[in-house]
Amino acid sequence: MKRLLPSWWFKLGLGALFVFLAIQLVPYRVDNPSGRDQPKWDSKQTQALAMRGCADCHSNPPAGVQPAA
């Protein structure tokens, strides 16, 4: 009776699975930008518009709860 998969496919699959699982154990470092950094605004009006339209949901405040969407 012929085998369903050749042994080299099985070995290749096991090797790929081992590499995939080994990669999960390698730590990596992610540096998130500080929430205190501000871009250079061209005017106070632009800053107020961005804060009103975007920063109420897309900001990183140190305290408080994000508004419900």
N, C-alpha and C positions, 0 to 999 in steps of 0.2 A: 504494500500500500504506500502510495506517495504521501509525503508529509505535506501539510497544508502550507506552511511557510518554510523556506530554506533557513538553515541555522544562521546564516550571516545576517538575514533580516532581523531575526530574533536578537542577535548580539548587538546589532546596530540600534535597535529599539531600546534595549536595556541600557546601552551606553548613553543614548540621548536622554533617557529618563534620569540616569544618574547625574549627568551634567546639569539638567534642569533643576534637580533637587539640590545639587551642590551650589548652584548660583544663588538659590534662595538664602543660603547661610552667609553669604558675603555681605557685610555691612557697607552701607554707603552713607555719605553725609549730604544733607540737603540744607542749604542756608536760605532761610526765608528772609525777605527784606523786612526791615523795621517798619512798624506801623506809624512811627513818628516822622518819617521822611516825607517831605512835601516837595512837589515840583515847583519850578519857578513859574508863578502865574503872571500873565501879561497885564492883568488888571484885577481889581477887587471884584468886579462884576463877574468875570470868568470863574474866579474861585467860588463865589457865592452860588453860581449856577451849577458848578460841579458838585459842591457840597449838598445842595438841595436835590439835584437830580440823580446823583450817583452814590455819593459817599454815605447816604443814610443806610443803604443796604450793602454796598461794596467797600467797607472800611474795616479797620482792625482796631476798634476802640478798646482801651484797657478795661473798661467796666461798662456794664449795660447789656441789654438784650437786643439782638437784631430784630427789626420790625418784621411782622408776618407778611408774606408775599400774597 
